[in-house]
């Protein structure tokens, strides 16, 4: 009976020792094997592994997933204009060197986050003091984050940590300076708008002046061409008239007199003149000859 009890106890002890020599590494974890406080082995591959039983060897696990620091309270930073800003941010990080991480913070994630927050706040404060509110809020926000991340990565690497991302979630102005900053930004935008308007007005005036100049040139050329055509037409008409009426001067004189009668006397017009004047010579004589004084006396 005693032998059976001793055998059971022996088997139980062997099972305990055997179970303490076997450990499982999850795919989301790192495993560090220690021997009397000294790091002996780091395991990142998931699966079943063996070690010496305690107290000869122990295992510490670390999370290899990306972790986020997003429970920070908004902190106050000062810009180059001595304006206060409330900044809310978040940080994503992960462990890449378990040995350094354990040596630096004894595998305490909360202690690592506190160290990261101190480094990030110092880097943000350094960058904000170089810039104005407008630059931080809009123009150079991405540049600020790249500079902060570069500085934090240098210090985080000493902790065995990789900084995946640093982002400003919100940047708020204090209430007592919000209005003044808004008015200044409004004035800057108004100045840009006025400059654009003046440039556009000058360009429009230049285009109008050029169009007017071209219009005057076109009109002058058209008038010159029209006058040349009209002059050529008048010259040809005069030549035709001269050629036609030169063949019969008496008929030409008779025709011109009829035109004069038509222009000077309309319906209902009254003309007071000497009937023996030269103007009416064709009415008294179809040949247009005026009677001489001698001929009149000979008739009497």
C-alpha positions, 0 to 999 in steps of 0.5 A, spaced: 500 500 500 505 504 501 508 503 495 502 505 491 502 511 495 509 513 493 508 511 486 502 516 485 506 521 489 512 520 484 507 520 478 504 527 481 510 530 482 513 528 475 506 531 472 507 537 476 515 538 474 513 536 467 507 541 466 512 547 469 517 545 463 512 546 458 509 553 456 505 555 450 506 562 446 500 565 443 501 568 436 500 575 439 505 575 445 513 575 446 515 570 451 522 571 455 525 565 458 529 567 465 534 564 469 535 567 475 533 574 473 538 573 467 534 573 460 536 566 456 531 566 450 526 570 447 521 567 443 516 570 438 514 564 434 507 561 436 507 554 439 509 549 444 516 550 448 520 547 453 524 550 459 527 548 465 522 547 471 522 553 476 526 556 480 531 554 474 527 558 469 521 562 468 517 565 463 514 572 462 510 574 456 509 581 452 504 583 448 506 584 440 500 587 438 499 595 436 497 599 442 494 605 443 495 611 448 488 615 447 486 616 454 490 623 455 487 629 457 488 635 453 494 639 455 496 646 454 502 648 449 504 655 448 506 658 441 511 663 438 506 668 439 505 666 447 498 663 445 495 657 449 493 651 445 489 645 448 491 639 444 488 632 444 492 627 441 493 619 441 499 615 440 500 608 437 506 604 439 508 596 439 514 592 442 519 590 437 525 589 442 523 585 448 529 585 451 530 592 451 523 593 453 524 588 459 530 592 461 528 599 461 521 598 464 521 591 467 515 589 462 510 594 465 506 597 459 503 603 463 510 605 465 512 605 458 506 609 456 508 614 461 515 615 459 512 615 451 507 621 454 513 625 457 517 624 451 511 626 446 509 632 450 516 635 450 517 634 443 510 637 442 512 643 446 518 644 442 515 644 435 509 649 438 514 654 440 517 655 433 510 656 430 504 661 430 497 659 431 495 659 424 501 654 422 499 649 428 492 649 426 492 649 418 498 650 414 504 646 418 500 641 422 503 635 418 510 638 418 509 638 426 507 631 427 512 628 422 517 632 426 514 630 433 514 622 431 522 623 428 524 625 435 520 620 439 522 614 435 529 616 437 528 616 444 522 610 444 528 605 440 532 605 447 525 602 450 525 597 445 518 600 442 516 602 435 512 608 434 507 607 429 503 613 429 502 620 432 496 624 431 493 631 433 486 629 434 484 636 436 487 643 437 483 648 441 484 655 442 482 658 449 476 662 449 479 668 451 484 668 444 479 665 439 476 671 437 482 675 436 485 669 432 479 668 428 479 676 426 486 675 424 485 669 420 479 673 417 484 679 415 489 675 412 484 671 408 481 678 406 488 681 404 489 675 399 482 676 396 483 683 395 489 681 392 486 676 387 481 681 386 485 687 384 489 682 380 483 680 376 481 687 375 487 689 372 487 683 367 480 685 365 482 692 364 488 690 360 484 685 356 478 691 355 484 696 353 487 691 348 480 689 345 478 696 344 484 698 341 483 692 336 476 694 335 479 701 333 484 698 328 478 694 325 473 700 324 479 704 321 481 699 316 474 698 314 472 705 314 479 706 309 476 700 305 469 703 304 472 710 303 476 707 297 471 703 294 466 709 295 471 713 291 472 708 286 465 708 285 464 715 285 470 716 280 467 710 275 460 714 276 463 721 274 466 718 268 460 714 266 456 721 267 461 725 263 462 720 257 454 719 257 453 727 257 459 729 253 456 726 247 450 731 247 451 737 252 444 740 250 441 734 253 445 734 259 443 741 261 436 739 260 437 733 264 440 737 270 435 742 269 429 737 270 433 734 276 433 742 279 426 743 278 424 736 281 428 738 287 426 745 288 419 744 287 414 739 291 407 738 291 404 745 294 410 749 294 410 756 292 416 759 288 417 766 288 422 768 282 422 772 276 419 767 270 424 770 265 430 768 269 435 763 267 432 758 271 426 757 267 429 757 260 427 750 258 420 752 260 420 757 255 424 754 250 425 747 249 432 748 246 434 752 253 435 759 249 434 765 252 430 771 248 435 777 247 433 784 248 434 786 241 429 780 239 424 783 243 424 790 241 424 787 233 417 784 235 414 790 238 
